[in-house]
Amino acid sequence: MQPFGPRPDTLPEGALPELDEARPLPFQWSLLAWAALVGGLTGLAVVGFHELLGLINNGLFGPAVSWALALVGQVQPQPPVLPAEPLPVDSGTPLRALLQIGLGGVGFLPDQAPLPPDPAPALAGDLPLWLASWPVVLMPVLGGLGVGVLRLWSKDLGPGLPSLMAMADGAVQAKPKLPFQRLLGASLSLGSGASLGPEGPSVESGGNIGLWLGMRGGLPPESQKALVAAGVAAGLAAGFKAPIAGVFFAFEGSYSTIPGRPSIRAVLVAAVASALVTQLCLGSDPIFRLPAYEVRSPLELPLYLGLGLLASGVSLALLRLLAAGRSPAAQRLLGRLPSWLLPGFGGLAIGLMALGFPQVLGVGYDTIEALLGSGGGIALLTLVGLLLVKLLATALSSATGFVGGGFAPSLFAGAVLGNVYGQLLGDSGFGLPVAEPPAYAMVGMAAVLAGSARAPLTALLLLFELTRDIRIVLPLMAAAGLSAALVERWQGLADPGLLGPDRLEDQRRHALAALPVLEAFEPEAPLVLNAAESAQSALQQLLSAHGHCLMVAQENWVVGLVTLADLQRALTGLGPAVTLAECRRSDLLWLPASANLAQLEDQLRPNGLRQLPVFDLSLPDLPHLPSALPTSGLPVKALQGLASRDGMARAMARAQAMKKAPDWGP
């Protein structure tokens, strides 16, 4: 036994030092300290981002436009008069700035829009309004050229969230970047009028800060993943001033694979720290001034389901357009221009659209507030045209290299859609005794965001935090849940990349999509057993075959899939007499032989599977990712084999080896 008394300065030979004094802090407390640091730094980064964005926005669409008009004699040359205090980003959008310098009448703003501090210079001549607004084309071009030069100089603005999680897992080389260049590019993009949102750069900046700090601190992979999630929550909490929505998005995003209670605590701490920093620096006012939600009758709930159905279509259109702009074919076409010039070309196209619909410029919070206000409405045809142009401008902004996310455009599209829907139901259409259009606009925002981001809980809580009205929860749940479910059914479970393009992840997904699922087959034949087979016998046969799942058949028709874990649970809970029919999964997860490895990953990852059966069937009515049986099952004779995670990794390794191999042909 260790004697009492002072500890000797030297230890006897061969003795081990006591660990009491060198014992580190408990794991959870250490992780919470790192999470608080991630949240604080992310909050400071978002505050700096907002200030820089407001400075660029007010500079480009204030003095720069005034000088451009004076240069061609449309206004008398006057020194620019800047407000004593810069406008906050929430109200300093290009549309409002244009109105302040005299290009009035080109858009709709709420009644509470602040008046300009000084009389605006009058336009000279009798030019048509759309032609007199020509500076609206110039500013996105200038911003695009700035973004192009930044991309040429920096080469890479940093990885996106899927790549960050892969880096934390050790699947790819870890190269997180501090977000200075990303936030500068986003400020130039959004400040000059690109049709994107600020939440993408905020969230991805938080994720990069989290992984960067985790690596510098020598934390294990699980802790690094937790800090990435903490940065994600901090970024969204700071960007929208909605810490609860930020916490849920960190775990609801389709990129997320973050387990354990320590991660939950870290995410909470980071969101609180980030929101605190943001409120201290930018104030606690919400980013939207939302009206009080009005309930006319509980019988309106089916009407909100109809809005959720329409919102799923708008969400799908937004995702498809973004994917088309990032596709290899579109990038090859756009790649004919010099890389530094491509964002400028995109800015020119967006500026031309803004001549007819200036509301598409920038984040669009002013237009959202207009649609949520009670000072009047916009004509239905104008709203429909605005919705279509906004979707196209968003896709073009993303495809040509502007920096930003898709949350704000999806909220914009949802507000427009909901306003149209509310007007059609009310006085401008069927004349039903329903709530005013702003109520449907609020629910439409959540529904389109839920479908686009595949995050219904995040969308629901975000709108609830902004409205702080418990009466809106039920319509939000109905519309957002239906929209997300329908988009997932049509689009599949792949990450939509709504926060912005992730170059590394896009390259990996395109490489997977180029390989057929047959490349990932296991060498062993799939195990097919009768439904009446005992689970004990099936378990022994599956272990002998070194497999992870087997097919359950009835009269030469495959009717179910049973995994090794399913057999173990059934034998533990029901006893050795249980049959395969009693422990099979309710749905047979499978793929047709025409599928590719990207679809295989989409089917394996969310369902926690390692192997998946592939059938040689060509059915024209298959959903995007088949997850249920046709009428009577699938024929055993059509079973081709089992595709697996390991097989997918081998297929990718073979493809990479073939690319590196020298070409010895003639």
Secondary structure as UniProt FT lines:
FT   TURN            13..14
FT   TURN            20..22
FT   HELIX           27..59
FT   HELIX           60..64
FT   HELIX           65..71
FT   TURN            72..73
FT   TURN            89..91
FT   HELIX           94..100
FT   TURN            101..102
FT   TURN            104..105
FT   TURN            111..112
FT   HELIX           129..132
FT   TURN            133..134
FT   HELIX           135..154
FT   HELIX           161..169
FT   HELIX           180..192
FT   HELIX           199..216
FT   TURN            217..218
FT   HELIX           221..240
FT   HELIX           243..252
FT   TURN            254..255
FT   HELIX           261..282
FT   HELIX           298..300
FT   HELIX           301..326
FT   HELIX           328..334
FT   TURN            335..336
FT   TURN            339..341
FT   HELIX           342..356
FT   HELIX           358..360
FT   HELIX           365..372
FT   HELIX           380..399
FT   TURN            400..401
FT   HELIX           407..425
FT   TURN            426..430
FT   HELIX           437..453
FT   HELIX           456..467
FT   HELIX           470..472
FT   HELIX           473..491
FT   TURN            498..499
FT   HELIX           503..513
FT   HELIX           517..520
FT   STRAND          528..530
FT   TURN            531..532
FT   HELIX           535..544
FT   TURN            545..546
FT   STRAND          549..554
FT   TURN            555..556
FT   STRAND          557..563
FT   HELIX           564..574
FT   TURN            576..577
FT   HELIX           580..583
FT   STRAND          591..592
FT   TURN            593..594
FT   HELIX           597..604
FT   TURN            605..608
FT   STRAND          611..615
FT   TURN            620..621
FT   TURN            631..632
FT   STRAND          634..635
FT   HELIX           636..638
FT   STRAND          639..644
FT   HELIX           645..660
//
